[in-house]
């Protein structure tokens, strides 16, 4: 593939923008200018410090929406990169740069696919839309969720939504994410009494008092999953206690943990079972819960079939359906009733030093996206 590739050229333009969360750095303007020329109505929605783009071509249903984000995670140690993260470079058939896999090349493929489809089908059925945010890698408070609230308030609905997250594992299109697990977080503060280690009877060690409960939480089988979701998992991500001295019993211990849960259990059930374990083990504690997203599932239907057919036609790959991995902004869109799936490039290097994507995958991805549009709206 040479620089004459339209998808590569637009990818390079987007990758040159240092759009670290929540800064968009003109990425959305670059996309909006091209979409406007293709007949899209452009609406910029800024909430607090977050830029969002809602673009739509057509006024009728059904509505097919491309969704994604222009923001990227921080670069990390610049000296560790083999080329500057915001000066994209092609080496040995791979395009390097922060956001190359997650997910600026997918954004470029979406725009190119829409341009090509609307040129061939100017009077297509329904509507094509774009929902783009600069707050997916950050707190996700003023991005997609706020746009959805605004759209819902005016009863503007999506029928199908394709999120361009990097879903592929070994080759382009081998995995489609047709759902995601729910994510429930907790900050547990265990109370003790600080003292000298030589006089333990005068102190209460919160590490000791919490250890049995934490072990039980780790060993508990929360559910067995189902045909679409793996079993719910519990992971402790942080433990902190002590003054740094070896002779001081800590007075407080904090723990951060997360549930990635299936549709076999609810967040409220997970909370109740956690509290029961803590109480039964006589732990004195405070706990603060944060809910990152409900589980969602798009069963086989129009959108999944269109995606699998397009992937088969372009690459010859039989795409598998999966709900594994982390959360995405699809969790904010699915509750509106839209069919949602994630389909993008390989995810092996996302958030890493020297993030990269196969250059040879870019035009096929645009072709897959265009064929999905053709299957649904032509």
C-alpha positions in Angstrom: 0.0 0.0 0.0 1.3 3.4 -0.9 0.6 6.9 0.2 -2.0 7.1 -2.6 -4.4 5.2 -0.3 -7.2 7.5 0.7 -7.7 5.7 4.1 -4.0 5.8 4.8 -3.8 9.5 3.9 -6.6 10.4 6.2 -5.2 8.2 9.0 -1.9 10.1 8.8 -3.7 13.4 9.0 -5.5 12.3 12.2 -2.5 10.7 13.7 -0.5 13.9 13.5 -2.9 15.6 15.9 -1.7 15.2 19.6 -5.2 14.5 20.9 -4.5 13.2 24.3 -7.7 12.9 26.4 -9.7 15.1 26.5 -8.2 17.2 23.8 -9.5 16.7 20.3 -6.9 18.9 18.6 -9.0 19.5 15.4 -9.5 15.8 14.6 -13.3 16.2 14.6 -13.0 19.3 12.4 -11.0 17.3 9.9 -13.7 14.6 9.8 -16.6 17.1 9.8 -15.2 19.0 6.8 -15.1 15.9 4.7 -18.5 14.6 6.0 -20.1 18.0 5.2 -19.0 17.7 1.6 -20.6 14.3 1.5 -24.0 15.8 2.5 -23.9 15.3 6.3 -25.4 17.9 8.6 -22.8 18.8 11.2 -23.5 19.4 14.9 -20.7 20.1 17.3 -21.6 19.3 20.9 -19.2 20.6 23.6 -19.8 19.6 27.2 -17.3 21.1 29.7 -13.8 20.4 28.2 -14.9 17.7 25.8 -15.6 18.1 22.1 -18.2 15.8 20.5 -19.4 15.5 16.9 -22.8 14.4 15.8 -23.1 14.3 12.0 -26.1 12.9 10.1 -27.0 12.4 6.5 -30.7 11.9 6.0 -33.7 12.4 8.2 -35.5 9.1 8.1 -35.1 5.7 9.8 -33.4 3.3 9.9 -30.3 5.1 11.2 -26.9 3.5 10.9 -24.3 5.2 13.2 -20.5 5.0 13.2 -19.2 5.7 16.7 -15.7 6.3 18.0 -13.3 8.6 19.7 -10.5 10.9 18.6 -8.8 11.0 22.0 -5.8 8.8 22.8 -4.0 7.7 26.0 -0.8 9.5 27.0 2.3 8.5 25.2 4.4 7.3 28.1 8.2 7.6 27.9 9.0 9.4 24.7 12.5 8.0 24.7 11.1 4.5 24.5 9.4 5.1 21.2 11.3 4.3 18.0 9.5 7.2 16.3 7.7 10.2 17.6 4.2 9.1 18.7 2.5 12.0 16.9 4.8 11.9 13.8 3.3 8.7 12.3 5.8 6.6 10.4 5.6 3.4 8.3 8.2 0.7 8.9 8.1 -2.8 7.5 4.5 -2.5 6.5 3.2 -1.2 9.8 2.0 2.3 10.6 3.3 3.5 14.0 1.8 6.3 16.1 -0.3 6.8 19.2 -3.9 6.1 18.2 -3.0 4.1 15.1 -4.8 1.0 16.5 -7.0 2.7 19.0 -8.7 4.1 16.9 -7.8 6.8 14.4 -7.4 4.4 11.4 -10.9 3.1 12.0 -12.2 6.7 12.0 -10.5 7.3 8.7 -12.0 4.1 7.3 -15.4 5.2 8.5 -15.2 8.5 6.7 -13.8 7.0 3.5 -16.5 4.3 3.5 -19.2 6.9 3.9 -17.8 9.1 1.1 -17.7 6.1 -1.3 -21.1 4.7 -0.3 -22.9 8.1 -0.6 -21.2 8.8 -4.0 -22.6 5.4 -5.2 -25.9 5.7 -3.4 -26.8 9.4 -3.1 -30.5 8.4 -2.4 -29.8 5.6 0.1 -32.4 4.4 2.5 -32.6 5.9 6.0 -29.7 7.8 7.5 -26.0 7.5 8.2 -24.6 9.2 11.3 -21.4 9.7 13.2 -21.1 10.0 17.0 -17.5 11.0 17.8 -16.1 12.0 21.2 -12.8 13.1 22.7 -13.6 11.6 26.1 -13.6 7.8 25.7 -10.1 7.2 27.2 -10.8 9.6 30.1 -13.6 9.8 32.6 -16.2 9.3 29.9 -18.5 11.8 31.6 -18.9 14.6 29.0 -18.6 12.5 25.9 -20.8 9.9 24.3 -23.1 9.6 27.4 -23.9 13.4 27.1 -24.5 13.2 23.4 -26.9 10.2 23.9 -28.8 12.2 26.5 -29.2 15.1 24.1 -30.3 12.8 21.3 -32.7 10.9 23.6 -34.2 14.3 24.7 -35.2 15.0 21.1 -36.2 11.4 20.4 -33.4 10.9 17.9 -32.8 7.2 17.8 -30.2 4.9 16.2 -31.2 1.6 14.7 -27.7 0.2 14.3 -24.3 1.4 15.7 -20.8 0.2 14.7 -18.1 1.2 17.2 -14.7 1.2 15.6 -12.8 -0.2 18.5 -9.9 -2.5 17.6 -11.7 -5.8 17.9 -9.5 -8.1 15.8 -7.1 -10.5 17.4 -5.0 -12.4 14.8 -6.2 -11.0 11.5 -8.5 -8.3 10.3 -12.2 -9.2 11.0 -11.6 -12.4 12.9 -13.5 -11.1 16.0 -16.6 -9.0 16.2 -17.5 -7.7 19.7 -21.3 -8.1 19.9 -21.5 -7.2 23.6 -19.5 -6.3 26.6 -19.5 -7.4 30.2 -20.7 -5.0 32.9 -18.0 -3.2 35.1 -18.5 -2.5 38.8 -15.7 -0.9 40.8 -15.3 -0.5 44.6 -13.0 1.4 46.9 -12.9 -0.5 50.2 -11.5 1.3 53.3 -10.8 -1.1 56.2 -10.5 0.5 59.6 -8.0 -0.5 62.2 -5.9 1.1 64.9 -2.3 2.2 64.4 0.3 1.0 66.9 3.7 -0.6 67.5 4.2 -4.0 66.1 5.7 -5.1 69.4 2.4 -4.4 71.1 -0.2 -5.9 68.8 -2.7 -6.2 71.6 -2.8 -2.4 71.6 -3.4 -2.1 67.9 -5.8 -3.5 65.3 -4.2 -4.5 62.0 -6.7 -3.9 59.1 -4.7 -6.0 56.8 -5.1 -9.0 59.1 -8.8 -8.3 59.8 -9.6 -8.0 56.1 -7.4 -10.9 54.8 -10.0 -13.7 55.2 -12.7 -11.6 53.6 -10.5 -10.7 50.6 -9.5 -14.3 50.2 -13.1 -15.3 50.2 -14.0 -12.7 47.6 -11.2 -13.9 45.4 -12.4 -17.5 45.7 -16.1 -16.9 45.3 -17.8 -18.2 42.1 -20.2 -15.4 41.3 -21.8 -17.2 38.3 -21.0 -19.6 35.5 -21.5 -17.2 32.6 -23.6 -18.3 29.6 -23.3 -19.0 25.9 -22.5 -15.3 25.3 -20.6 -14.3 28.4 -17.7 -15.8 30.4 -18.2 -16.2 34.1 -18.1 -13.0 36.2 -14.6 -12.2 37.4 -13.4 -10.4 40.6 -10.0 -8.8 40.6 -8.2 -6.7 43.3 -6.3 -4.0 41.5 -4.7 -2.1 44.4 -3.9 -2.7 48.1 -2.4 0.1 50.2 -1.6 0.3 53.9 1.1 1.4 56.3 3.5 4.2 56.9 6.5 2.7 55.2 8.0 1.7 58.5 8.5 -2.0 59.5 7.6 -1.4 63.1 4.2 0.3 62.7 0.8 -1.5 62.5 -1.2 0.5 60.0 -4.4 2.2 61.0 -6.1 2.0 57.6 -6.0 -0.2 54.6 -7.5 0.6 51.2 -8.4 -1.8 48.4 -9.6 -1.2 44.9 -11.3 -4.0 43.2 -13.4 -4.6 40.1 -16.1 -7.0 38.9 -16.4 -7.7 35.2 -19.8 -9.3 35.2 -22.1 -11.2 32.9 -25.9 -11.0 32.4 -26.3 -13.9 34.9 -25.9 -11.5 37.8 -26.8 -7.8 38.6 -24.6 -5.1 40.1 -26.9 -5.0 43.1 -26.5 -8.7 43.7 -22.7 -8.4 43.5 -22.8 -5.5 46.0 -25.1 -7.5 48.4 -22.9 -10.6 48.3 -19.8 -8.6 48.8 -21.2 -6.8 51.9 -22.4 -10.1 53.3 -18.8 -11.6 53.1 -17.3 -8.5 54.7 -19.9 -8.4 57.5 -19.6 -12.1 58.2 -15.9 -11.8 58.6 -16.3 -8.9 61.1 -14.5 -6.3 58.9 -15.0 -2.7 60.0 -15.1 -0.8 56.7 -16.5 1.9 54.4 -17.1 1.1 50.8 -17.8 3.4 47.8 -19.1 1.8 44.6 -18.8 3.2 41.0 -20.6 1.6 38.1 -18.7 1.9 34.8 -21.4 0.2 32.6 -24.1 -2.4 32.3 -23.5 -5.5 30.3 -25.1 -5.5 26.8 -25.6 -8.0 24.0 -26.5 -7.7 20.4 -27.8 -11.1 19.2 -27.4 -12.3 15.7 -29.6 -10.1 13.5 -29.4 -7.5 10.7 -26.3 -5.8 12.0 -24.3 -8.9 12.9 -25.2 -10.6 9.7 -24.2 -7.5 7.6 -20.9 -7.3 9.3 -20.1 -11.0 9.0 -21.1 -11.0 5.3 -18.9 -8.0 4.6 -15.9 -9.5 6.4 -16.3 -12.7 4.5 -16.6 -10.9 1.2 -13.5 -8.7 1.7 -11.2 -11.0 3.7 -12.6 -14.5 3.4 -12.6 -14.7 7.2 -15.5 -16.2 9.2 -15.8 -13.7 12.0 -16.4 -15.0 15.5 -18.7 -13.2 18.0 -17.2 -12.3 21.4 -18.0 -10.3 24.5 -14.5 -10.4 26.0 -12.3 -7.4 26.8 -12.9 -4.1 28.5 -15.6 -1.6 28.2 -16.3 0.8 25.4 -18.8 3.6 24.7 -21.1 1.0 23.3 -22.3 0.6 26.9 -23.9 4.1 26.6 -25.5 3.4 23.2 -27.0 -0.1 23.7 -29.5 1.0 26.4 -31.3 3.2 23.8 -32.4 0.0 22.0 -29.8 0.2 19.2 -28.0 -2.9 17.9 -24.4 -2.3 18.7 -21.2 -4.1 17.7 -17.5 -3.3 17.7 -15.3 -3.9 14.6 -11.9 -2.6 13.9 -8.2 -3.4 13.4 -5.9 -5.6 15.5 -5.7 -4.8 19.2 -2.3 -6.3 20.1 -0.5 -3.0 20.5 -3.2 -0.7 21.9 -2.0 1.7 24.7 1.5 0.4 24.2 4.8 2.1 23.3 5.2 1.9 19.5 1.5 1.4 19.0 0.9 0.2 15.4 -1.4 -1.2 12.8 -0.9 -3.2 9.6 -1.0 -0.8 6.7 -2.4 -3.5 4.5 -5.5 -3.7 6.7 -6.6 -0.1 6.2 -8.2 -0.2 2.8 -9.9 -3.6 3.5 -11.4 -2.1 6.7 -12.9 0.8 4.7 -14.2 -1.8 2.2 -15.8 -3.8 5.1 -17.4 -0.7 6.5 -18.7 0.3 3.0 -20.2 -3.2 2.4 -22.0 -3.0 5.8 -23.6 0.2 4.7 -24.5 -1.4 1.4 -26.0 -4.4 3.1 -28.2 -2.2 5.3 -29.0 1.0 3.4 -28.5 0.5 -0.3 
